[in-house]
Protein backbone atom coordinates (compact mmCIF):
# COMPACT_ATOMS: atom_id res chain seq x y z
CA UNK A 1 0.00 0.00 0.00
CA UNK A 2 2.84 2.37 0.87
CA UNK A 3 4.49 1.58 -2.47
CA UNK A 4 1.27 2.45 -4.29
CA UNK A 5 1.12 5.75 -2.40
CA UNK A 6 4.66 6.62 -3.47
CA UNK A 7 3.97 5.60 -7.08
CA UNK A 8 0.93 7.89 -7.30
CA UNK A 9 2.81 10.77 -5.66
CA UNK A 10 5.70 10.36 -8.09
CA UNK A 11 3.21 10.48 -10.97
CA UNK A 12 1.91 13.81 -9.68
CA UNK A 13 5.43 15.22 -9.37
CA UNK A 14 6.37 14.00 -12.85
CA UNK A 15 3.22 15.60 -14.25
CA UNK A 16 4.14 18.92 -12.64
CA UNK A 17 7.62 18.81 -14.21
CA UNK A 18 6.20 17.98 -17.61
CA UNK A 19 3.62 20.76 -17.32
CA UNK A 20 6.41 23.29 -16.68
CA UNK A 21 8.12 22.30 -19.95
CA UNK A 22 4.86 22.33 -21.93
CA UNK A 23 3.87 25.74 -20.53
CA UNK A 24 7.30 27.09 -21.52
CA UNK A 25 6.74 25.80 -25.05
CA UNK A 26 3.28 27.39 -25.29
CA UNK A 27 4.52 30.76 -24.05
CA UNK A 28 7.23 30.77 -26.76
CA UNK A 29 5.12 29.45 -29.63
CA UNK A 30 5.48 32.79 -31.45
CA UNK A 31 9.14 33.43 -30.56
CA UNK A 32 11.39 33.33 -33.66
CA UNK A 33 14.11 30.70 -33.49
CA UNK A 34 12.69 29.05 -30.36
CA UNK A 35 13.23 25.30 -30.02
CA UNK A 36 10.71 23.36 -27.96
CA UNK A 37 11.61 21.34 -24.88
CA UNK A 38 10.83 17.64 -24.68
CA UNK A 39 10.45 15.70 -21.41
CA UNK A 40 10.40 11.91 -21.23
CA UNK A 41 8.93 9.72 -18.48
CA UNK A 42 11.06 6.89 -17.08
CA UNK A 43 10.65 4.23 -14.39
CA UNK A 44 11.91 5.57 -11.08
CA UNK A 45 12.82 2.14 -9.69
CA UNK A 46 11.71 -1.47 -9.84
CA UNK A 47 11.88 -4.10 -7.13
CA UNK A 48 11.51 -7.87 -7.38
CA UNK A 49 8.36 -9.33 -5.84
CA UNK A 50 8.59 -12.64 -3.94
CA UNK A 51 5.18 -12.90 -2.26
CA UNK A 52 4.64 -16.66 -2.59
CA UNK A 53 6.35 -19.47 -0.63
CA UNK A 54 6.32 -22.87 -2.34
CA UNK A 55 7.49 -26.36 -1.36
CA UNK A 56 10.99 -27.42 -2.34
CA UNK A 57 11.30 -28.70 -5.88
CA UNK A 58 14.24 -29.03 -8.28
CA UNK A 59 12.05 -27.32 -10.89
CA UNK A 60 11.91 -24.10 -8.85
CA UNK A 61 15.11 -22.00 -8.69
CA UNK A 62 16.51 -21.25 -5.25
CA UNK A 63 16.16 -17.66 -4.09
CA UNK A 64 19.75 -16.49 -3.52
CA UNK A 65 18.97 -13.19 -1.83
CA UNK A 66 19.96 -12.37 1.73
CA UNK A 67 17.52 -13.78 4.30
CA UNK A 68 17.46 -13.29 8.09
CA UNK A 69 19.60 -15.98 9.85
CA UNK A 70 16.62 -17.73 11.50
CA UNK A 71 14.38 -17.74 8.45
CA UNK A 72 16.12 -20.46 6.35
CA UNK A 73 15.97 -23.01 9.22
CA UNK A 74 12.32 -22.21 9.89
CA UNK A 75 11.38 -22.57 6.21
CA UNK A 76 13.38 -25.79 5.98
CA UNK A 77 11.34 -27.35 8.80
CA UNK A 78 8.14 -26.36 7.00
CA UNK A 79 9.38 -27.60 3.66
CA UNK A 80 8.98 -24.10 2.29
CA UNK A 81 12.60 -23.15 1.79
CA UNK A 82 12.23 -21.76 -1.71
CA UNK A 83 10.65 -18.56 -3.00
CA UNK A 84 8.96 -18.04 -6.34
CA UNK A 85 9.51 -14.71 -8.05
CA UNK A 86 6.23 -13.20 -9.20
CA UNK A 87 7.75 -10.39 -11.28
CA UNK A 88 8.95 -6.83 -10.87
CA UNK A 89 7.02 -4.14 -9.03
CA UNK A 90 7.28 -0.56 -10.26
CA UNK A 91 7.83 2.16 -7.67
CA UNK A 92 6.73 5.18 -9.70
CA UNK A 93 8.02 7.40 -12.50
CA UNK A 94 10.39 10.31 -12.91
CA UNK A 95 11.00 12.85 -15.66
CA UNK A 96 14.23 13.27 -17.56
CA UNK A 97 16.01 16.59 -17.86
CA UNK A 98 14.42 18.69 -20.63
CA UNK A 99 15.78 17.87 -24.09
CA UNK A 100 15.90 20.57 -26.77
CA UNK A 101 14.24 19.65 -30.05
CA UNK A 102 16.45 21.28 -32.71
CA UNK A 103 14.20 20.44 -35.66
CA UNK A 104 13.62 23.14 -38.28
CA UNK A 105 10.88 25.72 -37.75
CA UNK A 106 8.79 27.22 -40.57
CA UNK A 107 10.13 30.30 -42.38
CA UNK A 108 7.93 33.40 -42.28
CA UNK A 109 8.25 36.41 -44.58
CA UNK A 110 8.83 39.79 -42.90
CA UNK A 111 10.28 41.83 -45.79
CA UNK A 112 12.59 43.56 -43.28
CA UNK A 113 16.08 43.80 -44.78
CA UNK A 114 17.86 43.07 -41.47
CA UNK A 115 15.78 39.95 -40.69
CA UNK A 116 17.46 36.69 -41.66
CA UNK A 117 16.51 33.04 -41.33
CA UNK A 118 18.57 29.87 -41.55
CA UNK A 119 17.17 27.08 -43.68
CA UNK A 120 19.11 23.98 -42.66
CA UNK A 121 21.91 23.25 -40.23
CA UNK A 122 23.74 25.92 -38.27
CA UNK A 123 23.56 28.76 -35.77
CA UNK A 124 24.37 32.46 -35.86
CA UNK A 125 27.44 33.40 -33.82
CA UNK A 126 26.83 36.33 -31.46
CA UNK A 127 28.79 38.07 -28.71
CA UNK A 128 27.38 39.21 -25.38
CA UNK A 129 29.01 40.92 -22.38
CA UNK A 130 29.29 37.40 -20.88
CA UNK A 131 30.97 35.80 -23.89
CA UNK A 132 30.14 34.18 -27.23
CA UNK A 133 26.88 32.32 -27.82
CA UNK A 134 24.86 30.83 -30.66
CA UNK A 135 21.26 31.37 -31.75
CA UNK A 136 18.69 30.65 -34.47
CA UNK A 137 16.88 33.95 -33.85
CA UNK A 138 17.61 36.16 -36.86
CA UNK A 139 15.92 39.37 -35.72
CA UNK A 140 18.90 41.62 -36.45
CA UNK A 141 19.25 45.37 -36.75
CA UNK A 142 21.76 48.24 -36.74
CA UNK A 143 22.64 49.97 -33.47
CA UNK A 144 23.63 53.64 -33.05
CA UNK A 145 27.20 52.89 -34.19
CA UNK A 146 26.11 50.95 -37.27
CA UNK A 147 26.99 47.53 -35.90
CA UNK A 148 24.77 44.55 -36.67
CA UNK A 149 23.11 43.39 -33.44
CA UNK A 150 20.41 40.97 -32.26
CA UNK A 151 17.05 42.05 -30.84
CA UNK A 152 18.69 41.96 -27.37
CA UNK A 153 21.55 44.21 -28.54
CA UNK A 154 24.19 41.48 -28.80
CA UNK A 155 26.83 41.78 -31.52
CA UNK A 156 26.45 39.57 -34.59
CA UNK A 157 29.84 38.15 -35.59
CA UNK A 158 31.26 37.47 -39.05
CA UNK A 159 33.12 34.39 -40.30
CA UNK A 160 36.29 35.73 -38.62
CA UNK A 161 34.52 36.08 -35.24
CA UNK A 162 34.54 39.88 -35.49
CA UNK A 163 31.64 42.36 -35.10
CA UNK A 164 29.97 43.52 -38.32
CA UNK A 165 29.63 47.22 -39.11
CA UNK A 166 26.99 47.97 -41.75
CA UNK A 167 27.15 51.42 -43.42
CA UNK A 168 24.05 53.28 -44.56
CA UNK A 169 22.64 52.19 -47.87
CA UNK A 170 20.82 49.39 -49.63
CA UNK A 171 21.79 46.18 -47.84
CA UNK A 172 21.59 42.82 -49.55
CA UNK A 173 22.35 39.52 -47.79
CA UNK A 174 23.20 36.51 -49.93
CA UNK A 175 22.31 32.91 -49.19
CA UNK A 176 25.86 32.35 -47.90
CA UNK A 177 25.49 35.25 -45.45
CA UNK A 178 27.54 37.73 -47.50
CA UNK A 179 26.46 41.33 -46.82
CA UNK A 180 26.75 43.95 -49.55
CA UNK A 181 25.80 47.62 -49.19
CA UNK A 182 25.29 49.65 -52.37
CA UNK A 183 27.03 46.85 -54.24
CA UNK A 184 30.14 46.83 -52.01
CA UNK A 185 31.09 43.72 -50.06
CA UNK A 186 30.95 44.48 -46.30
CA UNK A 187 31.19 41.18 -44.42
CA UNK A 188 29.87 37.62 -44.20
CA UNK A 189 27.61 36.60 -41.33
CA UNK A 190 29.18 33.85 -39.27
CA UNK A 191 27.15 30.62 -39.36
CA UNK A 192 28.50 27.49 -37.69
CA UNK A 193 27.21 23.95 -37.25
CA UNK A 194 27.69 21.33 -34.55
CA UNK A 195 28.01 17.56 -34.86
CA UNK A 196 25.15 17.02 -32.40
CA UNK A 197 23.54 20.19 -30.99
CA UNK A 198 21.80 18.15 -28.27
CA UNK A 199 25.15 17.28 -26.68
CA UNK A 200 27.37 20.07 -28.02
CA UNK A 201 25.19 22.99 -26.89
CA UNK A 202 23.79 24.10 -23.54
CA UNK A 203 20.49 25.99 -23.46
CA UNK A 204 20.69 29.50 -21.98
CA UNK A 205 18.22 32.41 -21.70
CA UNK A 206 16.85 34.56 -24.55
CA UNK A 207 17.17 31.84 -27.19
CA UNK A 208 20.94 31.57 -26.76
CA UNK A 209 23.10 28.46 -26.53
CA UNK A 210 26.61 28.13 -25.13
CA UNK A 211 29.06 25.69 -26.69
CA UNK A 212 30.17 22.61 -24.77
CA UNK A 213 32.12 21.37 -27.79
CA UNK A 214 33.59 23.41 -30.64
CA UNK A 215 31.69 23.81 -33.93
CA UNK A 216 32.38 21.27 -36.66
CA UNK A 217 33.67 23.06 -39.78
CA UNK A 218 33.13 19.94 -41.92
CA UNK A 219 29.34 20.11 -41.60
CA UNK A 220 27.62 22.12 -44.38
CA UNK A 221 25.53 24.97 -43.00
CA UNK A 222 22.10 25.98 -44.25
CA UNK A 223 21.21 28.89 -46.50
CA UNK A 224 20.62 32.40 -45.18
CA UNK A 225 17.39 34.06 -46.36
CA UNK A 226 17.01 37.82 -46.08
CA UNK A 227 13.59 39.20 -45.16
CA UNK A 228 12.54 35.97 -43.42
CA UNK A 229 12.46 34.67 -39.85
CA UNK A 230 12.51 31.08 -38.68
CA UNK A 231 9.55 30.66 -36.35
CA UNK A 232 9.43 28.29 -33.37
CA UNK A 233 9.00 24.57 -33.98
CA UNK A 234 6.18 24.37 -31.42
CA UNK A 235 2.90 22.84 -32.58
CA UNK A 236 0.49 24.82 -30.40
CA UNK A 237 -2.48 22.47 -30.95
CA UNK A 238 -0.40 19.43 -30.05
CA UNK A 239 1.02 21.06 -26.91
CA UNK A 240 -2.44 22.13 -25.71
CA UNK A 241 -3.64 18.53 -26.11
CA UNK A 242 -0.64 17.32 -24.09
CA UNK A 243 -1.38 19.88 -21.37
CA UNK A 244 -4.94 18.54 -21.05
CA UNK A 245 -3.62 14.97 -20.85
CA UNK A 246 -1.12 15.94 -18.13
CA UNK A 247 -3.85 17.68 -16.12
CA UNK A 248 -6.13 14.63 -16.24
CA UNK A 249 -3.26 12.32 -15.29
CA UNK A 250 -2.42 14.56 -12.33
CA UNK A 251 -6.03 14.53 -11.13
CA UNK A 252 -6.19 10.71 -11.42
CA UNK A 253 -3.01 10.28 -9.37
CA UNK A 254 -4.30 12.79 -6.84
CA UNK A 255 -7.46 10.73 -6.40
CA UNK A 256 -5.40 7.54 -6.00
CA UNK A 257 -3.33 9.19 -3.25
CA UNK A 258 -6.54 10.05 -1.39
CA UNK A 259 -7.91 6.52 -1.75
CA UNK A 260 -4.69 4.87 -0.58
CA UNK A 261 -4.36 7.30 2.31
CA UNK A 262 -7.90 6.41 3.40
CA UNK A 263 -7.22 2.67 3.14
CA UNK A 264 -3.99 3.06 5.08
CA UNK A 265 -5.83 4.93 7.82
CA UNK A 266 -8.45 2.19 8.04
CA UNK A 267 -5.79 -0.51 8.21
CA UNK A 268 -3.99 1.28 11.06
CA UNK A 269 -7.30 1.74 12.87
CA UNK A 270 -8.13 -1.96 12.52
CA UNK A 271 -4.74 -3.02 13.86
CA UNK A 272 -5.18 -0.68 16.80
CA UNK A 273 -8.49 -2.29 17.72
CA UNK A 274 -7.01 -5.76 17.53
Secondary structure, DSSP 8 states (H G I E B T S, - for coil): -HHHHHHHHHHHHHHHHHHHHHHHHHHTTTSTT---EE--EEE--EEEE--EEE---TTS----S---HHHHHHHHHHT--EEE--EEEE--EEE---EE------EEE---TTBEEEESS-EEEEEETTEEEEES--B-EE-TTSBEE-TTS-EEBBTTS-B-B--SS-EEE-TT-EEEETTEEEEEB-EE--S-HHHHEEE-STT-EEESS---TTS---EEEETEEE-----HHHHHHHHHHHHHHHHHHHHHHHHHHHHHHHHHHHHHH-
